[in-house]
Amino acid sequence: MKTALIYNRSTDPAFNLAAEEFLTERFPDFGADRIMMLWRNSRSVIIGRNQNAFVEVDPDFAEKNGIPVYRRLTGGGAVFHDPGNVNYTVILPDSAESRLDYAGCTAPVSEALNALGLDVRLSGRNDLTAGGRKISGSAQCVNAGRVLHHGTLLWSADVSLMSGVLRPDADKLRSKGIASVSSRVANIKDLLAERGLRPEIGTPEDFIDYLLSFLGGVTDTLEDCGERIEEIASRRFRTWEWNWGRSPAFSVTRENRYPFGRVRAGFDADRGVIEKIGFSGDFFGRAPVSLLEEKLTGVRLTNGDLVAAAPDAGEYISGMTPEALADLLLGKR
């Protein structure tokens, strides 16, 4: 099987997700039976196509740690990316054999990892494990007549950030989206160190060099494709409408105690827009809180939109600022 092997050096999540879409659409241009790309992202959360961004991410933790959220083309659960996480993409023509062939698509990286001395196995449908610990998750979709498969390879990812940003909100929240499932994860670098294997492969860059060598060396680049990839990124992966606005319907109750009283807000939202909202608590107000509820109905769940919709929030909840109200509705503490 002729493989076009690409090393994409960008760490921009929107660009890298757009690169996958570009390669899927322009598959014939590479004259290969299969395209394989290695890449990394800066700190980010990548959610599945059918997931609810408002459910999967701890917004307060994400904001404080500078972790943006992006939605990918494939389904599956939310994953945390950072430069210590190496990603791989496999693109094949769609067929009955290639579709949902996780074993075949993960085989190149499994073989590379086993050659390092790890006993890597495909667990369930789409995870790779070593010593009972998850080191890789993957997902697939069919797009433009091709199978797009991609997966993570945890080399030296910051597991503390991973567990923090993906921690579901503690509020009473019900979503119709696909929820992520927690697993015991481990970094490949740590597993090798425990076994005294390959100490010369220390950095993510060393690991990528190893993978590229094992897989036969780079044969293609994206140097002449940047402008076309950026067009896709700007149209889809850099937009609030795609990353947050595609979130399925959900209901949530958020509550906080302030110096001026306890405030509880319960609302229904769909596609990131408030459809119905109600406030209760032991607070005071100069105007009926029902007027605030009317102002917020139909408003997008973004900090800017919420602040703009209720500049006079203190009229209805004495002491409440527009910024504090936005934080409450977005689940920030």
C-alpha positions in Angstrom: 0.0 0.0 0.0 1.5 3.3 -1.1 1.3 5.9 1.8 1.7 9.6 1.6 3.4 10.4 5.0 3.1 14.1 6.1 4.5 15.8 9.1 2.4 18.9 9.8 4.5 21.2 12.0 1.6 23.6 12.9 0.4 23.5 16.5 -2.7 25.6 15.7 -5.8 23.4 16.5 -8.1 25.1 14.0 -5.5 24.9 11.2 -4.8 21.2 12.0 -8.4 20.2 12.0 -8.9 22.1 8.7 -5.8 20.3 7.3 -7.6 17.0 7.9 -10.7 18.2 6.0 -8.5 19.5 3.2 -6.6 16.2 2.9 -9.9 14.3 2.9 -11.3 16.4 0.1 -8.1 16.5 -2.0 -7.1 12.9 -1.4 -6.5 12.1 -5.1 -4.0 14.9 -5.5 -1.5 12.9 -3.4 -1.5 9.8 -5.7 -1.4 7.4 -2.8 -3.5 4.6 -1.4 -3.4 6.1 2.0 -2.5 9.4 3.6 -1.0 9.5 7.1 -0.2 12.8 8.9 1.5 13.4 12.3 0.8 16.6 14.1 0.5 18.3 17.5 -1.8 21.0 19.0 -1.2 23.7 21.5 -3.3 23.4 24.7 -6.9 22.8 23.7 -9.9 20.6 24.2 -11.1 18.8 21.1 -14.7 17.7 21.4 -16.6 15.2 19.2 -18.9 16.3 16.5 -22.0 15.4 18.4 -21.0 16.6 21.8 -22.2 19.5 24.0 -19.3 21.9 24.6 -21.2 23.4 27.5 -21.3 20.0 29.2 -17.8 18.6 28.4 -15.7 21.5 29.5 -15.1 23.2 32.9 -15.3 26.8 31.6 -13.7 28.4 34.6 -10.7 26.0 34.5 -10.4 26.4 30.7 -10.4 30.2 30.9 -7.9 30.4 33.8 -5.5 28.0 32.0 -6.0 29.4 28.5 -7.5 26.3 27.0 -9.8 26.9 24.0 -12.4 24.5 22.7 -12.6 23.1 19.2 -15.1 20.7 17.6 -13.8 18.1 15.2 -15.5 16.3 12.3 -15.5 12.9 13.9 -17.7 11.6 16.7 -16.6 10.2 20.0 -15.6 11.9 23.3 -13.7 15.0 24.3 -9.9 14.9 24.5 -7.3 17.2 25.9 -4.4 18.2 23.6 -1.1 19.8 24.4 2.3 19.7 22.8 3.1 16.5 24.7 0.3 14.7 22.9 1.2 13.5 19.4 -1.7 13.0 17.0 -1.9 10.9 13.9 -4.4 11.0 11.0 -5.1 8.2 8.5 -7.2 8.9 5.4 -8.4 6.1 3.1 -11.0 5.7 0.3 -14.3 4.7 1.7 -15.3 1.0 1.4 -17.0 -1.7 3.3 -13.6 -2.9 4.4 -12.1 0.4 5.5 -15.1 1.9 7.3 -14.9 1.4 11.0 -11.7 -0.6 10.6 -10.0 0.6 13.8 -7.6 -2.3 13.9 -6.3 -1.6 10.4 -6.0 2.2 10.9 -4.3 1.9 14.3 -1.9 -0.9 13.1 0.9 1.4 11.9 1.2 3.2 15.3 0.6 0.0 17.3 3.5 -1.7 15.4 5.7 1.3 16.0 4.9 1.3 19.8 5.4 -2.5 20.0 8.8 -2.1 18.4 9.7 0.1 21.4 9.0 -2.8 23.7 5.5 -2.0 24.7 2.7 -4.6 24.6 0.1 -2.4 22.9 -3.4 -3.8 22.3 -6.6 -2.5 20.8 -9.1 -2.2 23.6 -12.8 -2.0 23.0 -13.5 -0.4 19.7 -11.1 2.5 19.5 -8.6 2.7 22.4 -5.0 1.5 22.5 -3.7 0.3 25.8 -0.4 -0.7 27.3 -0.2 -2.5 30.6 -4.0 -1.9 31.1 -3.6 1.9 30.7 -5.0 3.9 27.9 -2.4 5.6 25.8 -4.4 6.4 22.7 -8.0 7.1 21.7 -9.3 7.4 18.1 -12.4 8.2 16.1 -13.6 8.0 12.5 -16.0 9.5 10.1 -16.8 9.3 6.4 -16.3 12.6 4.6 -16.2 13.4 0.8 -16.1 9.6 0.0 -13.1 9.0 2.3 -12.6 7.5 5.7 -11.0 10.0 8.1 -9.5 8.2 11.1 -7.5 10.1 13.7 -6.1 9.3 17.2 -4.0 10.6 20.1 -0.7 9.3 21.3 -0.1 10.4 24.8 3.7 10.9 25.0 4.1 13.5 27.8 0.8 15.2 28.1 -0.1 17.2 31.2 -2.5 14.8 32.8 -3.3 17.3 35.6 -4.7 19.8 33.1 -6.5 17.0 31.3 -8.4 15.9 34.4 -9.2 19.5 35.3 -10.5 20.9 32.1 -12.6 17.8 31.2 -14.2 17.6 34.6 -18.0 17.9 34.1 -19.7 20.8 35.8 -21.0 19.9 39.3 -24.3 21.7 38.6 -27.4 19.7 37.8 -27.1 19.5 34.0 -28.9 17.3 31.5 -27.7 17.1 27.9 -28.9 15.3 24.8 -25.3 15.2 23.5 -22.8 12.3 23.6 -21.0 12.3 27.0 -17.3 11.4 27.4 -16.2 8.4 29.3 -13.3 8.6 31.8 -10.5 6.1 31.5 -7.2 5.4 33.2 -4.6 7.1 31.1 -0.8 6.9 31.0 1.9 8.7 29.1 4.0 6.5 26.7 7.2 8.1 27.9 6.4 7.1 31.5 5.6 3.5 30.5 8.9 3.2 28.7 10.8 4.7 31.7 9.2 2.2 34.0 10.6 -0.6 31.9 14.0 1.0 31.3 13.3 1.2 27.6 14.6 3.7 25.0 15.8 6.6 27.2 17.2 8.3 24.2 13.7 9.2 23.1 13.0 12.0 25.5 11.0 14.8 23.9 7.8 14.7 21.8 10.0 15.8 18.9 12.2 12.7 19.5 9.1 10.5 19.5 7.9 12.1 16.3 11.3 11.5 14.6 11.1 7.9 15.7 7.6 7.5 14.3 8.5 9.1 11.0 11.5 6.9 10.6 9.6 3.7 11.5 6.8 4.6 9.1 9.2 5.2 6.2 10.0 8.9 6.2 8.1 12.0 5.1 7.0 11.9 1.5 4.7 15.0 1.3 4.3 18.4 2.9 1.5 21.0 3.3 3.8 23.9 2.3 1.8 24.9 -0.8 -1.6 24.2 0.8 -1.6 26.7 3.7 -3.9 29.3 2.2 -6.5 26.8 1.2 -6.4 25.1 4.6 -6.7 28.5 6.3 -9.9 29.2 4.3 -11.4 26.0 5.8 -10.2 26.9 9.3 -11.7 30.4 9.1 -15.0 29.1 7.6 -15.5 26.4 10.2 -13.0 25.6 12.9 -12.4 29.2 14.1 -16.1 30.0 14.5 -18.2 30.0 17.6 -21.1 28.6 15.6 -19.2 25.4 14.9 -17.3 25.0 18.1 -20.0 26.0 20.6 -23.2 26.7 18.6 -23.6 23.1 17.4 -24.1 21.9 21.0 -27.2 19.9 21.4 -30.1 21.0 23.7 -29.5 20.9 27.4 -31.0 22.1 30.7 -29.0 23.4 33.6 -29.4 24.8 37.1 -26.6 27.0 38.3 -26.4 28.5 41.8 -24.1 30.8 43.8 -24.1 32.7 47.0 -23.1 36.4 46.9 -22.9 39.1 49.6 -26.3 40.2 48.4 -28.0 36.8 48.6 -28.2 33.4 46.9 -29.1 33.4 43.2 -30.3 30.3 41.4 -30.7 30.3 37.6 -32.3 27.5 35.7 -32.4 27.6 31.9 -32.9 25.5 28.7 -30.6 26.1 25.8 -30.2 24.8 22.3 -27.4 25.4 19.9 -25.8 27.6 22.5 -28.8 30.0 22.8 -31.0 30.4 25.9 -34.6 29.3 25.1 -36.1 29.7 28.5 -34.7 30.9 31.8 -35.9 31.5 35.4 -34.3 33.1 38.5 -35.0 32.4 42.1 -33.3 33.0 45.5 -33.3 35.3 48.5 -32.0 38.4 46.7 -33.7 41.8 46.4 -34.4 43.8 43.3 -35.9 47.2 42.3 -37.6 45.7 39.2 -39.3 42.4 38.5 -36.8 39.6 37.7 -39.1 38.4 35.0 -38.0 41.4 32.9 -34.4 40.1 33.2 -35.6 36.7 32.1 -37.1 38.3 29.0 -33.9 40.1 28.2 -31.9 36.9 28.4 -34.2 34.7 26.3 -32.8 34.2 22.8 -29.3 35.3 23.9 -26.1 33.3 23.0 -24.2 31.8 25.8 -21.1 33.9 25.4 -19.6 36.3 27.9 -20.0 39.3 25.5 -23.5 38.6 24.5 -24.7 38.0 28.1 -23.1 41.2 29.4 -24.5 43.2 26.5 -28.0 41.8 27.1 -28.2 42.7 30.8 -26.1 45.9 31.4 -28.7 46.8 34.2 -28.6 43.4 35.9 -28.4 45.1 39.3 -31.9 46.5 38.7 -33.4 43.0 39.0 -30.9 41.4 41.3 -29.5 44.1 43.6 -25.7 44.0 43.7 -25.4 41.8 40.6 -23.1 43.1 37.9 -23.4 42.1 34.2 -20.1 40.3 34.4 -21.0 38.3 37.5 -24.3 37.3 35.9 -22.5 36.1 32.8 -20.1 34.1 35.0 -23.0 32.5 36.8 -24.8 31.4 33.6 -21.6 30.1 32.0 -20.7 28.1 35.1 -17.7 30.1 36.2 -17.0 30.3 39.9 
